[in-house]
């Protein structure tokens, strides 16, 4: 009995030893596997931490870019028509090499046309740069000082071979024009307004040319811009005079672009007041307005200026344009007056009826018919008459317009000799960048 019991105990001990021999290697391998898994988990945790850090850096970069874009979106400028506008969304923004906080926008266009001119005797074609909106490059820099103040600068250059105002029957190729249209700097406050110093638009410039017709690229109140250099021809002997179209037709549209100090108020309920001061004690002041409602859009302006011209006093001008948004029908009116001491006042009246529609998906189509009259220009009792028909087709995705114009210029003179009418057919295109 004892022998059996001893045998049973020995058998149990041998089983335990055998089991241990099998289990210990397995447990050792499991421990090694657990250790390896722990190393893998730690490596993955480090990788996740690195990725999270990269995501945080990218988020900060995106926030910085968003802040810069919002800053640029807040920069405002006064356009040639005096409207307050933001830097266009389609303009490309680049960083200035000089100052990191200043952003630079580059824009402009090329505007070329062919004018077929009948001066009463001859009919010829002239290839010109369209003075309605001459070819140019526009550089604008802006840096935000704080949430209210923006400091900026602007340089706009004319690059226009054979400008329409310089080409005539005696000079079919007038040469290249490389001129400074605008060279100014400004400080703009959302609360207090904008101060501009340098050569640029005077406060009164553009107040006679408020126009919603969509045809201003080739037809607006300054009717001489299409072919202003062309010479009138005498009826008695067909000889050319030295009298140009631009001499006979004036819009009295403010003091143009000058070296000046200009101030513009913020816009209050669509109203904005502007004034500027020039050399030789010249000055001007203007009031602009724009609004929209009841299916209409309207803009208007009025100005007074002291041009300090010989034998002249004050100059006044104003314009108004109304667009019915559903039909596209529009009306534009403009008038200008220059007071004179020794002869009758110079006067200009202009009216336009237009239709703005969308025949094609790629852009608006605009038509207009206008009529203008300039009195006592260039001499007393001289009367200039003009009538025109214009059509403009825009191609929005390409920033382009194709335009057509027929215009007649007539000048009735108080003294001999009388002159022929001038008929102009203009066909051209403007391509923006």
C-alpha positions as CSV (number, residue, x, y, z in Angstrom):
1,X,0.0,0.0,0.0
2,X,2.8,2.3,0.9
3,X,4.6,1.3,-2.3
4,X,1.6,2.3,-4.3
5,X,1.2,5.6,-2.6
6,X,4.9,6.4,-3.1
7,X,4.6,5.5,-6.8
8,X,1.6,7.8,-7.2
9,X,3.5,10.6,-5.6
10,X,6.5,10.1,-7.8
11,X,4.2,10.0,-10.8
12,X,2.6,13.3,-9.9
13,X,6.0,14.9,-9.3
14,X,7.3,13.7,-12.7
15,X,4.1,15.2,-14.3
16,X,4.7,18.6,-12.6
17,X,8.3,18.6,-13.8
18,X,7.2,17.7,-17.4
19,X,4.5,20.3,-17.4
20,X,7.0,22.9,-16.2
21,X,9.4,22.0,-19.0
22,X,6.7,22.6,-21.6
23,X,5.0,25.7,-20.0
24,X,8.1,27.7,-19.1
25,X,9.3,28.2,-22.7
26,X,5.7,29.2,-23.7
27,X,5.5,31.8,-20.9
28,X,8.9,33.1,-21.8
29,X,7.8,33.6,-25.4
30,X,4.6,35.3,-24.3
31,X,6.5,37.7,-22.1
32,X,8.8,38.6,-25.1
33,X,5.7,39.1,-27.3
34,X,4.1,41.3,-24.7
35,X,7.3,43.4,-24.5
36,X,7.4,43.7,-28.3
37,X,3.8,44.8,-28.4
38,X,4.6,47.4,-25.8
39,X,7.4,48.8,-28.0
40,X,5.1,48.9,-31.0
41,X,2.4,50.8,-29.0
42,X,5.0,53.3,-27.7
43,X,6.3,53.9,-31.3
44,X,2.7,54.4,-32.6
45,X,2.0,56.9,-29.8
46,X,5.1,58.9,-30.7
47,X,4.1,58.8,-34.4
48,X,0.6,60.1,-33.4
49,X,2.1,62.8,-31.3
50,X,4.3,63.9,-34.3
51,X,1.3,63.9,-36.6
52,X,-0.7,66.0,-34.1
53,X,2.1,68.5,-33.9
54,X,2.2,68.8,-37.7
55,X,-1.6,69.3,-37.8
56,X,-1.4,72.0,-35.2
57,X,1.3,73.8,-37.2
58,X,-0.8,73.6,-40.4
59,X,-3.8,74.9,-38.5
60,X,-1.8,77.8,-37.2
61,X,-0.6,78.5,-40.8
62,X,-4.1,78.4,-42.1
63,X,-5.3,80.8,-39.4
64,X,-2.5,83.2,-40.3
65,X,-3.3,83.1,-44.0
66,X,-7.0,83.6,-43.2
67,X,-6.1,86.6,-41.1
68,X,-4.0,88.1,-43.9
69,X,-6.8,87.6,-46.4
70,X,-9.4,89.2,-44.1
71,X,-6.9,92.1,-43.7
72,X,-6.6,92.5,-47.4
73,X,-10.4,92.3,-47.9
74,X,-10.8,95.3,-45.5
75,X,-8.6,97.6,-47.6
76,X,-10.8,100.1,-49.6
77,X,-10.0,102.4,-52.3
78,X,-11.8,105.2,-54.3
79,X,-12.3,104.3,-57.9
80,X,-12.2,106.7,-60.9
81,X,-16.0,107.2,-60.5
82,X,-15.5,107.9,-56.8
83,X,-17.2,104.7,-55.6
84,X,-15.8,102.9,-52.6
85,X,-14.7,99.5,-53.6
86,X,-12.7,96.6,-52.1
87,X,-9.6,95.0,-53.7
88,X,-11.1,92.6,-56.3
89,X,-11.3,89.0,-55.3
90,X,-9.9,87.9,-58.6
91,X,-6.7,89.9,-58.2
92,X,-3.6,87.9,-57.4
93,X,-2.0,88.9,-54.1
94,X,1.8,88.7,-53.7
95,X,4.1,89.6,-50.8
96,X,6.2,92.7,-51.0
97,X,9.9,92.0,-51.0
98,X,10.4,95.2,-49.0
99,X,8.0,94.8,-46.1
100,X,6.4,91.5,-45.0
101,X,3.3,93.2,-43.7
102,X,2.6,95.0,-47.0
103,X,0.7,93.0,-49.7
104,X,0.8,94.0,-53.3
105,X,-1.9,93.5,-56.0
106,X,-1.2,93.8,-59.7
107,X,-3.9,94.4,-62.3
108,X,-4.5,96.3,-65.5
109,X,-5.7,95.8,-69.0
110,X,-4.9,96.3,-72.7
111,X,-7.5,98.3,-74.7
112,X,-7.0,98.4,-78.5
113,X,-9.3,99.6,-81.2
114,X,-9.5,100.4,-84.9
115,X,-11.2,103.6,-85.8
116,X,-12.6,104.1,-89.3
117,X,-12.9,107.8,-89.7
118,X,-14.8,109.8,-92.4
119,X,-13.8,113.5,-92.1
120,X,-15.9,114.7,-95.0
121,X,-13.4,114.1,-97.7
122,X,-11.3,111.0,-96.9
123,X,-12.1,107.7,-95.1
124,X,-9.2,106.0,-93.4
125,X,-8.6,103.4,-90.7
126,X,-6.5,104.3,-87.6
127,X,-5.2,101.7,-85.1
128,X,-5.3,103.3,-81.6
129,X,-5.2,102.8,-77.9
130,X,-8.8,103.6,-76.7
131,X,-8.7,106.7,-74.5
132,X,-12.0,105.8,-72.9
133,X,-10.0,103.4,-70.8
134,X,-6.4,103.5,-72.0
135,X,-4.0,100.5,-71.5
136,X,-2.4,100.5,-68.1
137,X,-0.7,98.6,-65.3
138,X,-1.9,99.2,-61.7
139,X,0.2,98.4,-58.7
140,X,-1.4,98.7,-55.2
141,X,0.3,98.0,-51.9
142,X,-1.6,97.8,-48.5
143,X,-0.6,97.0,-45.0
144,X,-2.9,96.9,-42.0
145,X,-1.7,98.8,-39.0
146,X,-4.6,97.8,-36.8
147,X,-8.2,96.9,-37.0
148,X,-9.1,100.5,-38.0
149,X,-6.1,101.9,-40.0
150,X,-4.6,100.8,-43.3
151,X,-1.5,102.3,-44.9
152,X,-1.1,101.9,-48.6
153,X,0.3,103.2,-51.9
154,X,-0.6,103.0,-55.5
155,X,1.3,103.4,-58.8
156,X,-0.7,103.3,-62.1
157,X,1.1,103.6,-65.4
158,X,-0.2,104.3,-68.9
159,X,1.4,102.0,-71.5
160,X,-0.4,103.1,-74.7
161,X,1.0,103.2,-78.2
162,X,-0.8,105.6,-80.5
163,X,-3.4,107.0,-78.1
164,X,-6.6,108.0,-79.8
165,X,-6.2,111.6,-78.4
166,X,-2.9,111.9,-80.2
167,X,-3.6,110.3,-83.6
168,X,-5.0,112.4,-86.5
169,X,-4.9,112.7,-90.3
170,X,-1.4,114.2,-90.2
171,X,0.0,111.8,-87.6
172,X,-1.3,108.3,-88.0
173,X,1.2,106.9,-85.6
174,X,1.8,109.2,-82.7
175,X,4.3,107.0,-80.9
176,X,4.4,105.3,-77.5
177,X,3.0,106.8,-74.3
178,X,4.5,105.8,-71.0
179,X,3.0,108.1,-68.4
180,X,2.3,108.2,-64.7
181,X,-1.5,108.3,-64.2
182,X,-1.3,107.8,-60.4
183,X,1.5,107.9,-57.8
184,X,0.1,108.3,-54.4
185,X,0.1,107.0,-50.8
186,X,-2.9,106.9,-48.4
187,X,-3.9,106.4,-44.8
188,X,-7.4,104.9,-44.5
189,X,-9.5,104.7,-41.4
190,X,-12.9,103.0,-41.2
191,X,-14.1,105.5,-38.7
192,X,-12.6,108.7,-39.9
193,X,-12.1,108.4,-43.6
194,X,-9.2,108.3,-46.1
195,X,-6.4,110.8,-46.7
196,X,-4.4,110.6,-50.0
197,X,-1.2,112.4,-50.9
198,X,0.4,112.5,-54.4
199,X,-0.8,112.4,-58.0
200,X,-4.2,110.9,-58.3
201,X,-7.9,111.5,-58.9
202,X,-9.1,114.9,-57.6
203,X,-12.3,114.9,-55.5
204,X,-14.3,116.2,-58.5
205,X,-12.9,113.9,-61.1
206,X,-15.5,111.3,-62.3
207,X,-18.5,113.2,-60.9
208,X,-19.8,113.9,-64.4
209,X,-19.4,110.3,-65.6
210,X,-21.5,108.2,-63.2
211,X,-22.9,105.6,-65.6
212,X,-24.6,102.2,-65.1
213,X,-25.1,101.4,-68.8
214,X,-22.3,98.9,-69.2
215,X,-21.0,100.6,-72.3
216,X,-18.5,103.1,-70.7
217,X,-15.5,101.2,-72.2
218,X,-16.4,102.9,-75.5
219,X,-19.2,105.4,-74.8
220,X,-19.6,107.9,-71.9
221,X,-19.9,111.6,-71.3
222,X,-16.4,112.4,-72.4
223,X,-17.3,111.7,-76.0
224,X,-13.9,113.0,-77.3
225,X,-12.0,110.0,-75.9
226,X,-12.8,107.8,-78.8
227,X,-11.1,109.9,-81.5
228,X,-10.2,113.1,-79.8
229,X,-7.1,113.8,-81.9
230,X,-8.9,113.9,-85.3
231,X,-8.9,117.3,-87.1
232,X,-12.0,119.0,-88.6
233,X,-11.9,119.7,-92.3
234,X,-13.0,123.0,-93.9
235,X,-16.0,122.8,-96.3
236,X,-14.8,125.5,-98.7
237,X,-11.5,124.0,-99.8
238,X,-11.3,120.6,-98.0
239,X,-8.2,121.8,-96.1
240,X,-7.6,120.4,-92.6
241,X,-7.9,122.9,-89.7
242,X,-5.9,122.8,-86.5
243,X,-9.2,122.2,-84.5
244,X,-9.4,118.8,-82.9
245,X,-12.5,116.9,-81.7
246,X,-11.3,117.2,-78.1
247,X,-11.2,121.0,-78.5
248,X,-14.8,121.2,-79.4
249,X,-16.3,118.7,-77.0
250,X,-15.7,119.1,-73.2
251,X,-17.5,117.3,-70.3
252,X,-16.1,119.5,-67.5
253,X,-15.6,116.4,-65.5
254,X,-13.8,117.9,-62.5
255,X,-10.1,118.6,-62.3
256,X,-8.8,115.3,-63.6
257,X,-5.7,113.7,-62.1
258,X,-3.4,116.0,-60.3
259,X,-0.8,116.2,-57.5
260,X,-3.0,116.9,-54.6
261,X,-4.0,116.3,-51.0
262,X,-7.4,114.6,-50.9
263,X,-9.8,113.6,-48.1
264,X,-12.7,111.2,-48.4
265,X,-15.2,110.6,-45.5
266,X,-16.5,107.2,-44.8
267,X,-19.7,106.2,-46.6
268,X,-22.8,107.0,-44.5
269,X,-26.1,105.6,-45.9
270,X,-24.7,105.6,-49.4
271,X,-23.3,109.2,-49.2
272,X,-19.7,110.2,-49.3
273,X,-18.1,113.7,-49.2
274,X,-14.6,114.4,-50.8
275,X,-12.4,117.4,-51.1
276,X,-8.9,118.0,-52.5
277,X,-6.3,120.8,-52.5
278,X,-3.9,121.5,-55.3
279,X,-1.1,123.9,-56.1
280,X,-1.9,127.5,-57.2
281,X,-4.7,127.6,-54.6
282,X,-6.9,125.3,-56.6
283,X,-9.5,123.2,-54.8
284,X,-12.6,121.2,-55.3
285,X,-15.3,119.4,-53.4
286,X,-17.7,116.6,-54.3
287,X,-20.7,114.6,-53.0
288,X,-21.3,111.1,-54.2
289,X,-24.3,108.8,-53.6
290,X,-25.3,105.3,-54.4
291,X,-28.3,103.2,-53.5
292,X,-30.4,100.1,-54.3
293,X,-34.0,99.2,-53.7
294,X,-37.4,98.6,-55.2
295,X,-35.9,96.8,-58.1
296,X,-33.6,99.8,-59.0
297,X,-30.0,100.7,-58.7
298,X,-28.9,104.3,-58.7
299,X,-25.7,106.4,-58.5
300,X,-25.2,110.1,-58.6
301,X,-22.6,112.8,-57.9
302,X,-22.1,116.6,-58.0
303,X,-19.0,118.7,-57.7
304,X,-17.7,122.3,-57.6
305,X,-14.1,123.2,-58.5
306,X,-11.9,126.2,-58.8
307,X,-9.6,125.5,-61.8
308,X,-7.8,128.9,-61.6
309,X,-7.9,129.2,-65.4
310,X,-7.5,132.6,-67.2
311,X,-10.7,134.5,-67.4
312,X,-12.6,131.7,-65.7
313,X,-14.3,131.3,-62.3
314,X,-15.8,128.2,-60.8
315,X,-16.6,124.9,-62.6
316,X,-19.7,122.8,-61.8
317,X,-20.7,119.3,-62.9
318,X,-23.0,116.5,-61.9
319,X,-24.4,113.2,-63.2
320,X,-27.0,110.6,-62.4
321,X,-27.6,107.1,-63.6
322,X,-30.6,104.7,-62.9
323,X,-30.8,101.0,-63.7
324,X,-33.9,98.9,-63.6
325,X,-32.4,95.5,-62.5
326,X,-35.1,93.2,-63.9
327,X,-35.3,94.6,-67.4
328,X,-31.8,96.1,-67.6
329,X,-33.2,99.4,-69.0
330,X,-31.1,102.3,-67.8
331,X,-30.9,106.1,-68.0
332,X,-27.9,108.4,-67.6
333,X,-27.8,112.2,-67.4
334,X,-24.8,114.5,-67.1
335,X,-24.2,118.3,-67.2
336,X,-21.2,120.6,-66.8
337,X,-20.6,124.3,-66.6
338,X,-17.5,126.5,-66.6
339,X,-18.0,130.1,-65.6
340,X,-16.1,132.6,-67.8
341,X,-15.5,136.3,-67.4
342,X,-15.0,137.6,-71.0
343,X,-17.1,135.2,-73.0
344,X,-20.2,133.0,-72.5
345,X,-20.0,130.1,-70.1
346,X,-18.9,126.8,-71.4
347,X,-21.7,124.2,-71.1
348,X,-22.2,120.5,-71.7
349,X,-25.3,118.4,-71.7
350,X,-25.4,114.6,-72.1
351,X,-28.0,112.0,-72.1
352,X,-28.0,108.2,-72.6
353,X,-30.6,105.4,-72.8
354,X,-29.3,101.9,-72.4
355,X,-30.3,98.2,-72.2
356,X,-28.2,95.8,-70.2
357,X,-29.2,92.1,-70.8
358,X,-27.8,88.6,-70.9
359,X,-28.2,86.8,-74.2
360,X,-25.3,84.4,-73.5
361,X,-24.2,82.6,-70.4
362,X,-20.6,83.8,-70.7
363,X,-21.4,87.5,-70.1
364,X,-23.7,90.5,-70.2
365,X,-24.6,92.4,-73.4
366,X,-25.1,96.1,-73.3
367,X,-26.5,98.6,-75.8
368,X,-26.8,102.3,-75.6
369,X,-27.8,105.4,-77.6
370,X,-26.6,108.8,-76.5
371,X,-26.7,112.5,-77.4
372,X,-24.5,115.3,-76.3
373,X,-24.1,119.0,-76.8
374,X,-21.2,121.3,-75.9
375,X,-21.8,125.1,-76.1
376,X,-19.3,128.0,-76.5
377,X,-16.5,125.6,-77.1
378,X,-13.8,126.2,-78.3
379,X,-15.0,129.7,-79.1
380,X,-18.0,131.7,-78.1
381,X,-21.2,130.7,-79.9
382,X,-19.6,127.5,-81.2
383,X,-22.0,124.6,-80.7
384,X,-20.9,120.9,-80.9
385,X,-23.4,118.1,-81.4
386,X,-22.8,114.4,-81.1
387,X,-24.8,111.2,-81.3
388,X,-23.7,107.7,-80.9
389,X,-24.8,104.0,-80.8
390,X,-22.7,101.5,-78.8
391,X,-22.7,97.7,-78.1
392,X,-20.5,95.8,-75.7
393,X,-20.3,92.1,-75.2
394,X,-18.4,90.9,-72.0
395,X,-16.7,87.6,-71.5
396,X,-16.6,87.4,-67.7
397,X,-14.4,84.3,-67.2
398,X,-11.7,85.9,-69.4
399,X,-12.0,89.4,-68.1
400,X,-12.6,90.6,-71.7
401,X,-15.0,92.9,-73.6
402,X,-15.7,93.2,-77.3
403,X,-17.2,96.6,-78.3
404,X,-18.6,98.5,-81.3
405,X,-19.4,102.2,-81.7
406,X,-20.8,104.5,-84.3
407,X,-20.5,108.3,-83.5
408,X,-21.1,111.5,-85.4
409,X,-19.4,114.8,-84.4
410,X,-20.9,118.0,-85.7
411,X,-19.5,121.5,-85.0
412,X,-21.5,124.7,-85.9
413,X,-19.1,127.6,-85.8
414,X,-20.1,131.3,-85.4
415,X,-17.2,132.3,-87.7
416,X,-16.1,131.1,-91.1
417,X,-15.0,128.7,-92.3
418,X,-17.6,126.0,-91.6
419,X,-16.4,122.5,-91.1
420,X,-17.5,119.0,-92.2
421,X,-19.0,116.5,-89.7
422,X,-16.7,113.7,-88.6
423,X,-18.1,110.1,-88.6
424,X,-16.3,107.4,-86.6
425,X,-16.8,103.7,-86.5
426,X,-14.8,102.0,-83.7
427,X,-14.3,98.3,-83.1
428,X,-12.1,97.0,-80.4
429,X,-11.5,94.9,-77.3
430,X,-10.3,95.3,-73.7
431,X,-8.6,92.4,-72.0
432,X,-7.9,92.6,-68.3
433,X,-5.3,90.9,-66.2
